[in-house]
Amino acid sequence: MTIDQVAGICRVSEKTVRRWIAAGELPAAKLGNQWRIRPRDLEDFVRDRLVR
């Protein structure tokens, strides 16, 4: 998934998603010039935030 897709799903800005990646909270891989997030990693990220 792209940063734009994740931002849309989470209803946050792309900048917020980039902050999560930079902080190491949301695992992502940079492929070429784009960041990609695995759907499973996003699910885990959201689940962890709901439990807090």
The first five atom37 places (N, CA, C, CB, O) and aatype in JSON, in Angstrom:
{
  "aatype": [12, 16, 9, 3, 5, 19, 0, 7, 9, 4, 1, 19, 15, 6, 11, 16, 19, 1, 1, 17, 9, 0, 0, 7, 6, 10, 14, 0, 0, 11, 10, 7, 2, 5, 17, 1, 9, 1, 14, 1, 3, 10, 6, 3, 13, 19, 1, 3, 1, 10, 19, 1],
  "atom_mask": [
    [1, 1, 1, 1, 1],
    [1, 1, 1, 1, 1],
    [1, 1, 1, 1, 1],
    [1, 1, 1, 1, 1],
    [1, 1, 1, 1, 1],
    [1, 1, 1, 1, 1],
    [1, 1, 1, 1, 1],
    [1, 1, 1, 0, 1],
    [1, 1, 1, 1, 1],
    [1, 1, 1, 1, 1],
    [1, 1, 1, 1, 1],
    [1, 1, 1, 1, 1],
    [1, 1, 1, 1, 1],
    [1, 1, 1, 1, 1],
    [1, 1, 1, 1, 1],
    [1, 1, 1, 1, 1],
    [1, 1, 1, 1, 1],
    [1, 1, 1, 1, 1],
    [1, 1, 1, 1, 1],
    [1, 1, 1, 1, 1],
    [1, 1, 1, 1, 1],
    [1, 1, 1, 1, 1],
    [1, 1, 1, 1, 1],
    [1, 1, 1, 0, 1],
    [1, 1, 1, 1, 1],
    [1, 1, 1, 1, 1],
    [1, 1, 1, 1, 1],
    [1, 1, 1, 1, 1],
    [1, 1, 1, 1, 1],
    [1, 1, 1, 1, 1],
    [1, 1, 1, 1, 1],
    [1, 1, 1, 0, 1],
    [1, 1, 1, 1, 1],
    [1, 1, 1, 1, 1],
    [1, 1, 1, 1, 1],
    [1, 1, 1, 1, 1],
    [1, 1, 1, 1, 1],
    [1, 1, 1, 1, 1],
    [1, 1, 1, 1, 1],
    [1, 1, 1, 1, 1],
    [1, 1, 1, 1, 1],
    [1, 1, 1, 1, 1],
    [1, 1, 1, 1, 1],
    [1, 1, 1, 1, 1],
    [1, 1, 1, 1, 1],
    [1, 1, 1, 1, 1],
    [1, 1, 1, 1, 1],
    [1, 1, 1, 1, 1],
    [1, 1, 1, 1, 1],
    [1, 1, 1, 1, 1],
    [1, 1, 1, 1, 1],
    [1, 1, 1, 1, 1]
  ],
  "atom_positions": [
    [[0.84, -1.17, 0.0], [0.0, 0.0, 0.0], [0.89, 1.24, 0.0], [-0.96, 0.0, 1.22], [2.0, 1.22, 0.54]],
    [[0.4, 2.3, -0.6], [1.16, 3.54, -0.63], [0.8, 4.4, 0.59], [0.89, 4.32, -1.94], [-0.16, 4.13, 1.3]],
    [[1.59, 5.43, 0.8], [1.32, 6.37, 1.9], [-0.05, 7.02, 1.7], [2.43, 7.45, 1.98], [-0.79, 7.21, 2.66]],
    [[-0.38, 7.34, 0.47], [-1.67, 7.96, 0.16], [-2.82, 7.02, 0.53], [-1.75, 8.33, -1.32], [-3.81, 7.46, 1.11]],
    [[-2.69, 5.76, 0.21], [-3.73, 4.79, 0.54], [-3.9, 4.64, 2.05], [-3.41, 3.43, -0.08], [-5.02, 4.62, 2.56]],
    [[-2.78, 4.55, 2.76], [-2.83, 4.41, 4.22], [-3.46, 5.65, 4.85], [-1.41, 4.18, 4.79], [-4.27, 5.54, 5.77]],
    [[-3.1, 6.82, 4.34], [-3.66, 8.06, 4.86], [-5.18, 8.09, 4.67], [-3.02, 9.28, 4.18], [-5.91, 8.53, 5.55]],
    [[-5.64, 7.62, 3.54], [-7.07, 7.58, 3.27], [-7.8, 6.62, 4.19], [0.0, 0.0, 0.0], [-8.87, 6.94, 4.7]],
    [[-7.23, 5.45, 4.4], [-7.85, 4.46, 5.28], [-7.92, 4.96, 6.71], [-7.07, 3.14, 5.22], [-8.93, 4.8, 7.39]],
    [[-6.83, 5.58, 7.17], [-6.76, 6.05, 8.56], [-7.37, 7.43, 8.74], [-5.32, 6.06, 9.03], [-7.52, 7.91, 9.87]],
    [[-7.74, 8.07, 7.63], [-8.31, 9.42, 7.66], [-7.38, 10.42, 8.35], [-9.66, 9.41, 8.36], [-7.79, 11.19, 9.21]],
    [[-6.12, 10.37, 7.95], [-5.11, 11.31, 8.42], [-4.38, 11.85, 7.2], [-4.12, 10.63, 9.44], [-4.61, 11.38, 6.08]],
    [[-3.5, 12.81, 7.41], [-2.74, 13.36, 6.29], [-1.57, 12.44, 5.95], [-2.23, 14.78, 6.63], [-1.16, 11.59, 6.75]],
    [[-1.05, 12.62, 4.74], [0.13, 11.86, 4.33], [1.31, 12.2, 5.25], [0.49, 12.16, 2.85], [2.14, 11.34, 5.54]],
    [[1.36, 13.44, 5.7], [2.44, 13.87, 6.59], [2.41, 13.06, 7.89], [2.32, 15.38, 6.9], [3.47, 12.7, 8.41]],
    [[1.23, 12.78, 8.41], [1.1, 11.99, 9.63], [1.62, 10.57, 9.4], [-0.36, 11.95, 10.1], [2.33, 10.03, 10.25]],
    [[1.28, 9.98, 8.26], [1.76, 8.63, 7.95], [3.28, 8.64, 7.85], [1.12, 8.1, 6.63], [3.94, 7.72, 8.33]],
    [[3.83, 9.66, 7.23], [5.29, 9.76, 7.12], [5.94, 9.89, 8.51], [5.69, 10.98, 6.24], [7.02, 9.35, 8.74]],
    [[5.28, 10.59, 9.42], [5.8, 10.7, 10.79], [5.8, 9.34, 11.48], [4.96, 11.7, 11.6], [6.77, 8.99, 12.16]],
    [[4.72, 8.59, 11.31], [4.65, 7.25, 11.9], [5.78, 6.37, 11.38], [3.28, 6.59, 11.59], [6.39, 5.61, 12.14]],
    [[6.07, 6.46, 10.08], [7.15, 5.67, 9.48], [8.49, 6.13, 10.04], [7.13, 5.79, 7.94], [9.31, 5.3, 10.43]],
    [[8.72, 7.43, 10.08], [10.0, 7.98, 10.57], [10.23, 7.62, 12.03], [10.02, 9.51, 10.4], [11.36, 7.39, 12.44]],
    [[9.15, 7.56, 12.81], [9.28, 7.23, 14.24], [9.43, 5.73, 14.47], [8.06, 7.75, 15.0], [9.67, 5.29, 15.59]],
    [[9.28, 4.95, 13.41], [9.4, 3.49, 13.55], [8.14, 2.84, 14.07], [0.0, 0.0, 0.0], [8.15, 1.66, 14.42]],
    [[7.06, 3.59, 14.14], [5.79, 3.04, 14.63], [5.08, 2.2, 13.58], [4.89, 4.17, 15.09], [4.4, 1.23, 13.91]],
    [[5.23, 2.58, 12.32], [4.59, 1.87, 11.21], [5.68, 1.34, 10.29], [3.6, 2.8, 10.43], [6.37, 2.11, 9.64]],
    [[5.84, 0.01, 10.24], [6.87, -0.56, 9.36], [6.58, -0.26, 7.9], [6.97, -2.09, 9.57], [5.44, -0.36, 7.45]],
    [[7.61, 0.12, 7.17], [7.46, 0.42, 5.74], [8.79, 0.17, 5.04], [7.0, 1.89, 5.53], [9.85, 0.19, 5.66]],
    [[8.71, -0.07, 3.75], [9.9, -0.29, 2.94], [9.91, 0.72, 1.8], [9.96, -1.75, 2.39], [8.87, 0.99, 1.19]],
    [[11.07, 1.27, 1.53], [11.19, 2.22, 0.43], [11.61, 1.45, -0.82], [12.21, 3.36, 0.77], [12.69, 0.85, -0.86]],
    [[10.75, 1.47, -1.81], [11.02, 0.8, -3.08], [11.17, 1.88, -4.14], [9.89, -0.23, -3.46], [10.2, 2.51, -4.56]],
    [[12.4, 2.07, -4.56], [12.66, 3.16, -5.5], [12.46, 4.48, -4.8], [0.0, 0.0, 0.0], [13.19, 4.82, -3.87]],
    [[11.47, 5.22, -5.26], [11.21, 6.55, -4.7], [9.93, 6.58, -3.85], [11.11, 7.57, -5.81], [9.51, 7.64, -3.41]],
    [[9.33, 5.4, -3.63], [8.06, 5.36, -2.91], [8.13, 4.45, -1.69], [6.95, 4.88, -3.84], [8.84, 3.45, -1.68]],
    [[7.39, 4.84, -0.66], [7.25, 4.0, 0.52], [6.09, 3.05, 0.31], [7.04, 4.86, 1.79], [5.07, 3.42, -0.27]],
    [[6.25, 1.81, 0.78], [5.19, 0.81, 0.7], [4.97, 0.21, 2.08], [5.53, -0.3, -0.33], [5.91, -0.07, 2.81]],
    [[3.7, 0.01, 2.4], [3.32, -0.55, 3.69], [2.52, -1.82, 3.42], [2.5, 0.47, 4.56], [1.6, -1.82, 2.61]],
    [[2.89, -2.9, 4.1], [2.13, -4.14, 3.94], [0.8, -4.02, 4.67], [2.95, -5.35, 4.46], [0.75, -3.47, 5.77]],
    [[-0.27, -4.52, 4.07], [-1.58, -4.45, 4.74], [-1.55, -5.08, 6.14], [-2.63, -5.16, 3.88], [-2.2, -4.58, 7.06]],
    [[-0.81, -6.16, 6.31], [-0.72, -6.81, 7.62], [-0.06, -5.89, 8.65], [0.09, -8.13, 7.51], [-0.48, -5.85, 9.81]],
    [[0.95, -5.14, 8.23], [1.61, -4.2, 9.14], [0.66, -3.07, 9.55], [2.87, -3.62, 8.5], [0.68, -2.63, 10.69]],
    [[-0.16, -2.62, 8.6], [-1.13, -1.58, 8.93], [-2.17, -2.11, 9.91], [-1.82, -1.06, 7.65], [-2.54, -1.42, 10.86]],
    [[-2.63, -3.34, 9.69], [-3.6, -3.95, 10.61], [-3.03, -4.06, 12.02], [-4.01, -5.35, 10.11], [-3.7, -3.73, 13.0]],
    [[-1.78, -4.5, 12.12], [-1.12, -4.62, 13.43], [-0.98, -3.25, 14.08], [0.26, -5.27, 13.28], [-1.21, -3.11, 15.29]],
    [[-0.61, -2.24, 13.31], [-0.45, -0.89, 13.81], [-1.76, -0.36, 14.39], [0.05, 0.04, 12.69], [-1.79, 0.2, 15.48]],
    [[-2.85, -0.54, 13.64], [-4.16, -0.07, 14.1], [-4.6, -0.85, 15.33], [-5.21, -0.19, 12.97], [-5.11, -0.26, 16.28]],
    [[-4.42, -2.15, 15.32], [-4.8, -2.99, 16.46], [-4.05, -2.56, 17.72], [-4.53, -4.48, 16.15], [-4.65, -2.47, 18.8]],
    [[-2.76, -2.31, 17.6], [-1.96, -1.88, 18.74], [-2.45, -0.55, 19.28], [-0.48, -1.78, 18.36], [-2.44, -0.33, 20.49]],
    [[-2.87, 0.34, 18.43], [-3.36, 1.65, 18.86], [-4.72, 1.55, 19.54], [-3.45, 2.6, 17.67], [-5.03, 2.34, 20.43]],
    [[-5.52, 0.6, 19.14], [-6.84, 0.42, 19.74], [-6.75, -0.18, 21.15], [-7.71, -0.47, 18.85], [-7.59, 0.09, 22.01]],
    [[-5.72, -0.99, 21.36], [-5.54, -1.67, 22.64], [-5.04, -0.71, 23.72], [-4.57, -2.83, 22.49], [-5.33, -0.9, 24.9]],
    [[-4.3, 0.3, 23.32], [-3.7, 1.22, 24.29], [-4.69, 1.86, 25.2], [-2.96, 2.28, 23.6], [-4.31, 2.65, 26.06]]
  ]
}
